[in-house]
Amino acid sequence: MVDWSFLLQRNAADIQTPALIIDLEAFERNVAKMAGHCRDHGISLRAHAKTHKCAEIARRQVAAGAIGQCCASLDEAEMLVGAGIGSVLITSPLVTEAAIHRLLKLNAVAPGLMAVADNPQAVARLAQAAVSVGQTLKLLVDIDIGHHRTGIAPGAAACALAAAIAQSPNLEFVGIQGYAGHLMHLADRAERQERSPAALEQLRLTRDQLRGMGLSPRIVTGGGTGSFDIDPAENVLTELQAGSYVFMDRQYNDVWTGEGVPFETSLFVLTRVVSANHPGMATTDAGLKAFSTDADAPVISFGPGESYGFFGDEYGRLTLAENVTAQAGDAVACVVPHCDPTVNLYGHYLVVRGGELVDRWPITSGKYRT
């Protein structure tokens, strides 16, 4: 757990709250543990940058052994390429003319760039655009293995799309992607162990069909933090797309309730009490604008308060235990409900090691957009 003694330092009084804090020691252990897990199980790690949106974190993951990064948006891809990350996979389909123009502009300077497609019309559009600029674009087929968010049906439909990519000028078929996002937060381990392999079986069957067609996929990518300890044993994925493991949050901590959380919480929102005029409660400066609100409330890790609730756009509400008081200026640190969209609300991380503020890492996205 982070050493909150840094709050006693003189410069800590100048921290503008709400602030996003990384416990560097816990973060480093998480990075090392996932990298070691993937090495031990013979699977590559392509960590997902949608969690952190930070060049420094991407570099550290690659230095620890990740083969590259995933990203969910062009903004993130542009940031990663600009930061020198050589192998980047955009996991979301790009279909508009403007998006494809940006993709090919990035492809011109990033030989390790890859994208996905899940329908024939998008493949035709991407091929036409690649031909027009004289580039070769690497594509994976995005396959729906149960989430129903994006992806073409596994089996015959996916194989036909792969063949279309392989036969299209200036496109290179490199693999398949399948993400079982609907399974990542299942709290029942037995259910995760049953349903995750069943989802991957659809990728396995499609992979084998493609091999029979002479289109053996070099990359089979998917999985996430919620299935990191289940998927490698299925021998389907060549890459694991985990992201949230670097930080953890209330949602993922709840997944492993009763069985031991495999990674440490390293991300917190620091807030301060701004009003404490009523017994049993206090008001902080971190409300709806400081946390993602798609999950349960933040969990108090440090400071007064038994529970945390939202009190408006700018304010949070602490419920205090009996005979506990709070004073204006008291610091409160919270485990965030959902790390990815919470990170998206901030411009930088404050990095803490051993009770000392040691760094500030920008949260960058779209810096290289023109």
C-alpha positions as CSV (number, residue, x, y, z in Angstrom):
1,M,0.0,0.0,0.0
2,V,1.2,3.5,-0.8
3,D,3.1,5.4,1.9
4,W,0.9,8.5,2.4
5,S,3.5,10.2,4.5
6,F,4.4,12.3,1.4
7,L,1.4,14.4,2.4
8,L,3.4,15.7,5.3
9,Q,6.0,17.3,2.9
10,R,5.9,21.0,2.5
11,N,5.3,20.8,-1.3
12,A,2.4,18.4,-0.8
13,A,0.3,21.3,0.4
14,D,0.6,22.7,-3.1
15,I,-1.0,19.6,-4.8
16,Q,-4.1,20.7,-6.5
17,T,-6.9,18.2,-5.7
18,P,-8.5,16.2,-7.0
19,A,-5.2,14.6,-8.2
20,L,-4.4,11.2,-9.8
21,I,-1.7,9.3,-7.8
22,I,0.4,6.3,-8.8
23,D,2.0,4.2,-6.1
24,L,5.2,3.5,-8.1
25,E,6.3,0.5,-6.1
26,A,3.0,-1.3,-6.5
27,F,2.8,-0.3,-10.2
28,E,6.3,-1.7,-10.8
29,R,5.4,-5.0,-9.1
30,N,2.3,-5.3,-11.3
31,V,4.2,-4.6,-14.5
32,A,6.9,-7.2,-13.6
33,K,4.3,-9.8,-12.4
34,M,2.3,-9.7,-15.7
35,A,5.4,-9.7,-17.8
36,G,6.7,-12.7,-15.9
37,H,3.4,-14.5,-16.1
38,C,3.3,-14.2,-19.8
39,R,6.9,-15.4,-20.2
40,D,6.3,-18.4,-18.0
41,H,3.2,-19.4,-20.0
42,G,4.7,-18.8,-23.5
43,I,2.4,-16.0,-24.5
44,S,3.3,-12.5,-25.7
45,L,2.0,-9.5,-23.8
46,R,0.5,-6.6,-25.9
47,A,-0.6,-4.3,-23.1
48,H,-3.6,-2.1,-23.7
49,A,-2.8,1.6,-23.6
50,K,-6.5,2.6,-23.3
51,T,-6.0,2.0,-19.6
52,H,-3.2,4.4,-19.0
53,K,-2.9,6.7,-22.1
54,C,0.7,7.5,-21.1
55,A,3.9,7.2,-23.1
56,E,6.0,6.7,-20.0
57,I,3.9,3.7,-18.9
58,A,4.0,2.2,-22.4
59,R,7.8,2.4,-22.4
60,R,8.1,0.7,-19.0
61,Q,5.8,-2.1,-20.1
62,V,7.8,-2.7,-23.3
63,A,11.1,-2.5,-21.3
64,A,9.7,-5.2,-19.0
65,G,8.9,-7.5,-21.9
66,A,5.7,-6.5,-23.6
67,I,6.0,-6.8,-27.4
68,G,4.0,-3.6,-28.0
69,Q,0.8,-1.9,-27.2
70,C,-2.9,-2.1,-28.1
71,C,-4.9,1.0,-28.3
72,A,-8.6,1.8,-28.7
73,S,-8.4,5.0,-30.6
74,L,-6.3,6.8,-33.3
75,D,-5.4,9.5,-30.7
76,E,-3.8,6.8,-28.5
77,A,-2.0,5.2,-31.6
78,E,-0.6,8.6,-32.6
79,M,0.7,9.1,-29.1
80,L,2.3,5.7,-28.9
81,V,4.0,6.0,-32.3
82,G,5.2,9.5,-31.4
83,A,6.7,8.1,-28.2
84,G,8.7,5.5,-30.2
85,I,6.6,2.4,-29.5
86,G,7.3,0.2,-32.5
87,S,4.4,-2.3,-32.5
88,V,0.9,-0.9,-32.2
89,L,-2.4,-2.6,-32.7
90,I,-5.6,-0.5,-33.0
91,T,-8.2,-2.8,-31.6
92,S,-11.3,-0.8,-32.8
93,P,-12.6,-0.8,-36.4
94,L,-12.0,2.4,-38.3
95,V,-14.6,3.1,-41.0
96,T,-14.9,6.8,-41.9
97,E,-12.9,8.5,-44.6
98,A,-11.3,10.9,-42.1
99,A,-10.3,8.0,-39.7
100,I,-8.8,6.0,-42.6
101,H,-6.8,9.1,-43.8
102,R,-5.3,9.4,-40.3
103,L,-4.6,5.7,-40.1
104,L,-2.7,5.7,-43.4
105,K,-0.8,8.9,-42.4
106,L,0.3,7.1,-39.3
107,N,1.0,3.9,-41.2
108,A,3.5,5.8,-43.4
109,V,5.8,6.4,-40.3
110,A,5.0,3.3,-38.3
111,P,6.0,-0.1,-39.9
112,G,4.7,-2.0,-36.9
113,L,1.2,-0.5,-37.1
114,M,-1.8,-2.9,-37.4
115,A,-5.5,-2.4,-37.5
116,V,-8.7,-4.5,-37.5
117,A,-11.8,-4.8,-39.6
118,D,-15.0,-6.7,-39.2
119,N,-17.0,-6.3,-42.4
120,P,-16.3,-6.5,-46.2
121,Q,-17.2,-2.9,-46.9
122,A,-14.6,-1.6,-44.5
123,V,-12.0,-3.9,-46.0
124,A,-12.8,-2.6,-49.5
125,R,-12.6,1.0,-48.3
126,L,-9.3,0.4,-46.5
127,A,-7.8,-1.4,-49.6
128,Q,-8.9,1.5,-51.9
129,A,-7.3,4.1,-49.6
130,A,-4.1,2.1,-49.2
131,V,-3.8,1.7,-53.0
132,S,-4.3,5.5,-53.4
133,V,-1.3,6.3,-51.3
134,G,0.9,3.3,-52.3
135,Q,1.0,1.7,-48.8
136,T,0.6,-1.8,-47.5
137,L,-1.7,-1.9,-44.4
138,K,-1.6,-4.9,-42.0
139,L,-5.1,-6.0,-40.9
140,L,-6.5,-8.5,-38.4
141,V,-10.1,-9.8,-38.6
142,D,-12.0,-8.8,-35.5
143,I,-14.2,-11.7,-34.4
144,D,-17.2,-11.6,-32.1
145,I,-16.7,-14.3,-29.5
146,G,-19.8,-13.4,-27.4
147,H,-19.5,-9.7,-26.5
148,H,-21.5,-8.6,-29.5
149,R,-19.9,-5.1,-29.5
150,T,-17.7,-5.4,-32.6
151,G,-16.5,-8.4,-34.6
152,I,-17.8,-10.6,-37.4
153,A,-19.2,-14.1,-36.7
154,P,-16.5,-16.8,-36.2
155,G,-16.1,-19.6,-38.6
156,A,-17.1,-19.2,-42.3
157,A,-17.9,-15.4,-42.2
158,A,-14.6,-14.6,-40.5
159,C,-12.7,-16.9,-42.9
160,A,-14.3,-15.2,-45.9
161,L,-13.3,-11.8,-44.6
162,A,-9.7,-13.0,-44.0
163,A,-9.6,-14.2,-47.6
164,A,-10.9,-10.9,-48.8
165,I,-8.1,-9.1,-47.0
166,A,-5.5,-11.5,-48.3
167,Q,-6.8,-11.0,-51.9
168,S,-7.1,-7.2,-51.7
169,P,-4.3,-5.1,-53.1
170,N,-2.1,-3.3,-50.6
171,L,-3.6,-5.2,-47.6
172,E,-1.8,-7.9,-45.6
173,F,-3.7,-10.4,-43.5
174,V,-1.8,-10.9,-40.3
175,G,-4.2,-12.5,-37.8
176,I,-7.4,-12.5,-35.8
177,Q,-8.7,-10.8,-32.7
178,G,-11.4,-11.9,-30.2
179,Y,-12.1,-10.1,-27.0
180,A,-14.5,-11.6,-24.5
181,G,-15.2,-8.3,-22.7
182,H,-18.5,-9.7,-21.3
183,L,-16.5,-12.1,-19.2
184,M,-13.8,-9.9,-17.7
185,H,-15.7,-8.9,-14.5
186,L,-17.4,-12.2,-13.6
187,A,-17.0,-12.6,-9.9
188,D,-17.5,-16.3,-9.9
189,R,-14.2,-17.9,-10.7
190,A,-15.8,-21.2,-11.7
191,E,-17.9,-19.4,-14.2
192,R,-14.9,-17.5,-15.6
193,Q,-13.0,-20.8,-15.9
194,E,-15.9,-22.4,-17.8
195,R,-16.9,-19.5,-20.1
196,S,-13.5,-18.0,-21.1
197,P,-12.2,-21.3,-22.7
198,A,-15.6,-21.7,-24.4
199,A,-15.2,-18.2,-25.9
200,L,-11.7,-18.9,-27.1
201,E,-12.8,-22.2,-28.7
202,Q,-14.5,-20.1,-31.3
203,L,-11.2,-18.4,-32.1
204,R,-9.5,-21.8,-32.1
205,L,-11.9,-23.3,-34.7
206,T,-11.6,-20.2,-36.9
207,R,-7.8,-20.4,-36.7
208,D,-7.9,-24.0,-37.7
209,Q,-10.2,-23.3,-40.6
210,L,-7.9,-20.5,-41.8
211,R,-4.9,-22.9,-41.6
212,G,-6.8,-25.3,-43.8
213,M,-7.3,-22.5,-46.3
214,G,-3.6,-21.7,-46.4
215,L,-4.2,-18.5,-44.4
216,S,-2.6,-19.4,-41.1
217,P,-2.9,-16.3,-38.8
218,R,0.4,-15.2,-37.5
219,I,-1.3,-13.4,-34.6
220,V,-4.2,-14.5,-32.4
221,T,-4.9,-11.7,-29.9
222,G,-7.3,-11.1,-27.2
223,G,-8.0,-11.7,-23.5
224,G,-7.6,-9.2,-20.7
225,T,-6.9,-8.7,-17.0
226,G,-10.0,-10.7,-15.9
227,S,-8.9,-13.8,-17.8
228,F,-5.1,-13.4,-17.7
229,D,-4.7,-16.5,-15.6
230,I,-7.1,-18.7,-17.6
231,D,-6.5,-17.9,-21.3
232,P,-2.9,-18.9,-21.8
233,A,-3.6,-22.6,-20.9
234,E,-6.0,-22.9,-23.8
235,N,-3.1,-22.5,-26.3
236,V,-5.1,-20.3,-28.6
237,L,-3.9,-16.8,-28.1
238,T,-0.4,-15.7,-29.2
239,E,-0.9,-12.4,-27.5
240,L,-2.7,-11.2,-24.3
241,Q,-4.3,-7.8,-24.4
242,A,-4.4,-7.1,-20.6
243,G,-4.5,-3.4,-19.5
244,S,-6.0,-2.7,-16.1
245,Y,-3.6,-4.9,-14.3
246,V,-1.1,-2.0,-14.0
247,F,-3.6,-0.1,-11.8
248,M,-6.5,-2.2,-10.7
249,D,-9.7,-0.6,-9.5
250,R,-12.8,-1.4,-7.5
251,Q,-14.4,-3.4,-10.4
252,Y,-11.4,-5.7,-10.8
253,N,-10.7,-6.0,-7.1
254,D,-14.2,-7.2,-6.7
255,V,-13.6,-9.9,-9.3
256,W,-11.2,-11.7,-7.0
257,T,-13.1,-11.2,-3.7
258,G,-12.4,-14.1,-1.5
259,E,-9.7,-15.7,-3.6
260,G,-6.8,-13.1,-3.4
261,V,-6.4,-10.2,-5.8
262,P,-3.5,-11.1,-8.1
263,F,-2.3,-7.5,-8.6
264,E,-2.0,-4.5,-6.3
265,T,-4.0,-1.3,-6.4
266,S,-1.5,1.3,-7.6
267,L,-3.9,4.1,-8.8
268,F,-5.7,6.5,-6.4
269,V,-7.6,9.8,-6.6
270,L,-6.4,12.2,-3.9
271,T,-9.0,14.6,-2.6
272,R,-9.3,16.9,0.4
273,V,-12.1,17.8,2.8
274,V,-13.5,21.3,2.0
275,S,-16.3,21.4,4.5
276,A,-17.1,19.6,7.7
277,N,-19.9,21.5,9.4
278,H,-22.3,18.6,10.0
279,P,-21.9,15.6,12.3
280,G,-21.3,12.3,10.7
281,M,-20.3,13.6,7.3
282,A,-17.9,15.8,5.4
283,T,-17.6,17.2,1.9
284,T,-14.6,16.7,-0.4
285,D,-13.5,18.4,-3.7
286,A,-13.8,15.2,-5.8
287,G,-17.3,14.6,-7.3
288,L,-18.7,13.3,-10.5
289,K,-16.0,15.1,-12.6
290,A,-13.2,13.4,-10.7
291,F,-14.2,9.7,-11.1
292,S,-15.8,7.5,-13.7
293,T,-19.4,6.9,-12.7
294,D,-20.2,3.8,-14.7
295,A,-19.4,1.6,-11.7
296,D,-19.9,1.6,-7.9
297,A,-18.6,4.4,-5.7
298,P,-14.9,4.9,-4.9
299,V,-13.4,3.0,-2.0
300,I,-11.6,5.0,0.7
301,S,-8.0,3.8,1.1
302,F,-6.7,6.6,3.3
303,G,-8.2,9.3,5.5
304,P,-11.4,9.8,7.5
305,G,-14.6,8.2,6.3
306,E,-16.3,4.9,6.2
307,S,-17.7,5.3,2.7
308,Y,-17.6,7.7,-0.2
309,G,-20.5,9.0,-2.3
310,F,-21.1,11.7,-4.9
311,F,-22.4,15.0,-3.8
312,G,-22.5,16.8,-7.2
313,D,-20.2,17.6,-10.0
314,E,-17.4,19.0,-7.9
315,Y,-18.1,17.4,-4.5
316,G,-17.9,14.1,-2.8
317,R,-19.5,13.0,0.5
318,L,-17.7,11.2,3.3
319,T,-19.8,9.2,5.7
320,L,-17.9,9.2,9.0
321,A,-17.9,6.5,11.7
322,E,-19.4,7.3,15.1
323,N,-17.2,9.6,17.1
324,V,-15.0,10.3,14.1
325,T,-14.5,13.9,12.9
326,A,-13.0,15.5,9.8
327,Q,-11.4,18.9,9.3
328,A,-11.2,21.1,6.3
329,G,-7.9,20.2,4.5
330,D,-7.8,16.6,5.5
331,A,-6.5,14.4,2.7
332,V,-8.5,11.4,1.5
333,A,-7.3,8.9,-1.0
334,C,-9.7,6.6,-3.0
335,V,-9.4,3.5,-5.1
336,V,-11.2,4.4,-8.3
337,P,-14.3,2.6,-9.4
338,H,-13.1,2.0,-13.0
339,C,-9.6,3.0,-13.9
340,D,-9.7,3.6,-17.7
341,P,-12.4,6.3,-17.8
342,T,-11.1,7.9,-14.6
343,V,-7.7,8.3,-16.1
344,N,-9.4,9.9,-19.1
345,L,-10.5,12.8,-16.8
346,Y,-6.9,13.9,-15.9
347,G,-3.9,15.5,-17.6
348,H,-1.1,13.9,-15.6
349,Y,-0.2,11.4,-12.9
350,L,1.6,12.3,-9.7
351,V,4.1,9.5,-9.0
352,V,4.9,8.5,-5.4
353,R,7.7,6.2,-4.2
354,G,8.4,5.4,-0.5
355,G,6.6,8.4,0.8
356,E,8.2,10.8,-1.7
357,L,6.7,12.6,-4.7
358,V,9.2,11.6,-7.4
359,D,7.7,12.4,-10.8
360,R,4.9,13.6,-12.9
361,W,3.8,11.7,-16.0
362,P,1.7,13.3,-18.7
363,I,-1.5,11.6,-19.8
364,T,-1.2,12.2,-23.5
365,S,-3.6,11.5,-26.3
366,G,-3.8,13.1,-29.7
367,K,-0.6,15.1,-29.3
368,Y,0.5,14.2,-32.8
369,R,-2.8,14.7,-34.5
370,T,-2.9,17.2,-37.3
